[in-house]
Amino acid sequence: MQAGFNPNFSPLDYFAASDLMLVSGAPMSDQFASLDEADKLSGSSQRLLVVDDDTVHRMVICRIAVQAGFEVEEAASYEIVRRLMTHNDYGCVTLDLSLGERGGLDVLQFMAQIGYASPVIVVSGSDDEARSEAIAVARTLGLDVRRPFSKPVKLAELRELMREIRTSQVVGLTARGC
């Protein structure tokens, strides 16, 4: 048995139950009424793509994105990202850097090739140096990379950043560098 290995560990242990609740405790329809109204006026709603090969992390990030007012789609691999982003527009992408054979850097290069201009949030268990290097590459490629998050994720902070992005898109602002 490895030092520090806990056979009873569940990936859900990373997340406190309170992190999965809505911040205000008000019904979601009340919290996002202004976003819903703005969506109706603009004729569209913003979608967020969650890219992570870990099912539990993907599920939790999807839930946080919905709480922030996004419609959500998921991708577990580079190939799925290519297929989805070739045919769909996304107002934001969350990206894990470790995706298996073709990782997050490949996704970032693809996003730059297709001219993706909306925010990217790196949410990764990679070490600080790897996250910093990936963000530097992404910015060099001209991508709008926002503040990165390490795993385990501070869900309240991720939710707040997503809400800021969502709100700025609804009112037509492009606040870079959050």
Secondary structure, 3 states (H helix, E strand, C coil): CCCCCCCCCCHHHHCCHHHHCCCCCCCHHHHCHHHHHHHHHHCCCCEEEEECCCHHHHHHHHHHHHHCCCEEEEECCHHHHHHHHHHCCCCEEEECCCCCCCCHHHHHHHHHHCCCCCEEEEEECCCHHHHHHHHHHHHHCCCEECCCEECCCCHHHHHHHHHHHHHHHHCCCCCCCC
